[in-house]
């Protein structure tokens, strides 16, 4: 999250490029993995992204919270995998 905010803040200060204007009306999705009650503890992070996207006039298309601390561990989270498949279908339909 910190890297995300730092990079976007830097882009917003760049007077040679209208970063906010170029991001306006784009759709954003957030995918997060973590352990220990990610479906509860991850919600404040999602809310922060929502505020950022609102400021940027972007549409927040949704989010996925997956359980996993180690590489590949999220592959055991069937709910997150199902949500990812649905998101993939949704994005493919938009591209068609």
Protein Blocks (a to p, Z undefined) as FASTA:
>chain_A
ZZmmmmmmmmmmmmkbcfklmmgopacddddddeehllmmmmmmmmmmmmmmmmnopacf
bdcddddfbghklmmmmklmmmmmmmmmmmmmmmZZ
